[in-house]
Structure formats: C-alpha cells, structure tokens
Amino acid sequence: MSLFLLSLPLQHAFVAAAAKLRKKRLAEIKEAAKVLRFGFVVPISGSSFFLEVSQAPSNHFRSGT
C-alpha cells in the first residue's frame, strides 16, 4: 500500500507511529550495544560503588588494548 493512498490525517498518524517505533528500537539497540561492550550492565548504588569499583581485584579488568 502506498502512503499516498491514505488520507492526510492517516499519513500523519502513520509517520508519527513509525517515528515512535524507530525511537524505541534505537534505544533497544543502544542498550544491547552496552551489554555487548561490557559483558553485562548492573546498576549499583552510590554506597556500593567504592567496594564494587575502587576495591575490585585487578584481575577483574581487561587491559584497553
């Protein structure tokens, strides 16, 4: 079906719905890319940051190269 066969209000509704789906899908792709890059993503509180990050054993980190 061609978009031009739809009435103007339906065209606007279709374009708006497509934009909403595109925005949602891009957010999903960005989140998946985070997981691929870091292995997993776990939210931590500010109070546990020091223990989880600052005092983590050195073998928990990969080198940047």
C-alpha positions as CSV (number, residue, x, y, z in Angstrom):
1,M,0.0,0.0,0.0
2,S,1.3,3.4,-0.9
3,L,1.4,6.1,1.7
4,F,-0.1,8.5,-0.8
5,L,-3.3,6.4,-0.9
6,L,-4.0,7.3,2.7
7,S,-5.8,10.4,3.8
8,L,-3.7,13.2,5.2
9,P,-4.6,12.5,8.9
10,L,-3.8,8.8,8.4
11,Q,-0.5,9.7,6.8
12,H,0.4,11.9,9.8
13,A,-0.6,9.1,12.2
14,F,1.5,6.6,10.2
15,V,4.5,8.8,10.2
16,A,4.2,9.5,13.9
17,A,3.8,5.8,14.8
18,A,6.8,5.0,12.6
19,A,8.9,7.6,14.3
20,K,7.9,6.3,17.8
21,L,8.8,2.7,16.8
22,R,12.1,3.9,15.4
23,K,13.0,5.8,18.6
24,K,12.1,2.7,20.7
25,R,14.1,0.4,18.5
26,L,17.2,2.7,18.6
27,A,17.0,2.7,22.4
28,E,16.9,-1.1,22.4
29,I,19.9,-1.3,20.1
30,K,21.9,1.2,22.2
31,E,21.2,-0.9,25.3
32,A,22.2,-4.1,23.6
33,A,25.4,-2.5,22.4
34,K,26.2,-1.6,26.1
35,V,25.8,-5.3,27.0
36,L,28.0,-6.4,24.1
37,R,30.7,-4.0,25.0
38,F,30.9,-4.5,28.7
39,G,29.6,-8.1,29.0
40,F,26.7,-7.1,31.4
41,V,25.4,-4.0,32.9
42,V,24.4,-3.9,36.6
43,P,23.1,-0.8,38.3
44,I,24.8,-0.1,41.7
45,S,24.1,2.4,44.4
46,G,26.5,5.1,45.3
47,S,27.3,3.5,48.6
48,S,28.4,0.2,46.9
49,F,30.4,2.0,44.2
50,F,33.6,2.1,46.3
51,L,33.5,-1.6,47.0
52,E,32.4,-2.7,43.5
53,V,34.7,-0.5,41.5
54,S,37.5,1.1,43.6
55,Q,38.4,-2.1,45.5
56,A,37.9,-4.6,42.8
57,P,40.8,-7.1,42.3
58,S,43.0,-6.2,39.3
59,N,42.2,-9.4,37.5
60,H,38.6,-8.2,37.1
61,F,39.7,-5.7,34.5
62,R,40.8,-6.2,30.9
63,S,43.5,-4.0,29.5
64,G,42.5,-1.4,27.0
65,T,44.5,-3.0,24.2
